[in-house]
Amino acid sequence: MIAERLNNQPMMKQLTLYILALFFFACKKEGGLPAVTGMAPALLHSSATEVSLRADDRKGLALQLIWDEASPESALPMAQSALKNKVEIAADASFAAIAKSTEQVAASLSYTHEQLNSLVLGMGFVPGEKKNIYVRIASRLGANVDWVYSNVVAVAVTPYEPVQEAAYLYIANKDLTQFPWKLCSRKEDGFYDGFAKLDQWYNFYLTNEESASAPVIYGSYPLDGSQYILYSGADRWNCWTSKGGYLYISADVNKMTWKETAVESLTVAGDFNGWSATATPMQYDQSTKVWKATITTTAVEKWGIKVLINGSWTWFFGASESEGGCALYTADGNGFAYNQVGTHTLVLDLSDPRAFKYRVE
């Protein structure tokens, strides 16, 4: 038996060397793992070959890139998750200078009108002039492997003159000659709100400047039943209120909608009145555009005070980080500081929605 085993040793050595040679030529080590021996490139598609970007649809989808991922070939089984992709965009088909390179896990990438407009303007495109961008997908497995490139897709893009997103939207009368109230996007996220004293059936527009020639003028969509849909086209209708009195107005330029809510009452609540939602109503002063209430306290309000809208504990003015400011809450929150003792007048100023304010007289 021992002699037979010794006689087989040369054969086993030859077999071992043969296997090692095959492994060496079939695989290339990268970080201890076998790398690809070949790769079929990705196949790129685009949702359009020509895009005219629109300022009035900035948040809308302008272009979508979708690709069939590259197919790696390996001497040993290899997870597809190891594949790395990046989207490259250039102003010339040779990709001599890559303007944008984005690593992407999903096999798709989308651009809104605003995003694509910002990208091409940064590449030197001129507003109103059509010019091609070139897109390709680069794929590889491992840091030491060459990139494999997909087909190149050309998309003709016409950018628009960028519109600076205003912090305010102004409520303008139908003739665009008066701008008595304004809304504010306090988080600069496209959601604007504020308070206004308006008549029922008041006709108005929303503008991003106090001017009849404002770059953006929103009205309502020109179709019956579309009163609360914002629209900035030349054929827009004016907006109008269904309610009258003191109103809470909000506008969402991402969803292109607006809403109105009647403010039936503002009431002050705190320890001084047992946190009553009705005992201390505020009165609106038309001449100064402020709300007022007389308050008598015998001690500093330990928990502050709240001003409830329509008697609601989930819609009120409460604590703010700014001195003399109060924040609008739509959920539970703390009251704002009130340290006076005795009889005083609380004044609430909601005329500037960027910062709601109060003072004590």
Buried (B, 14 or more C-beta within 10 A) or exposed (E): EEEEEEEEEEEEEEEEEEEEEEEEEEBBEBEEBBBBBEBEBBBBEBBEEEBBBBBBBBBEEBBEBBBBBBBBEBBEEBEEEBBBBBBBBBBEEEBEEBBBEEEBEEBEBBBBBBBBBBBBBEBEBEBEEEBBBBBBBBBBBBEEBEBBBBEBBEBEBBBBEBBEBBBBBBBBBBEBEEBBBBBBBBEEEBBBBBBBBBEEEBBBBBBBBEEEEBBBBBBBBEEEEEBBBBBBEEEBBBBBBEBBBBBBBBBBBEEBEBEBBBBEBBBBBBBBBEBBBEEBEBEBEEEEBBBBBEBEBEEEBEEBBBBBBBBEBEBBBBBBEEEBBBBBBEEEBEBBBBEBEEEBEBBBBBBEBEBBBBEEE
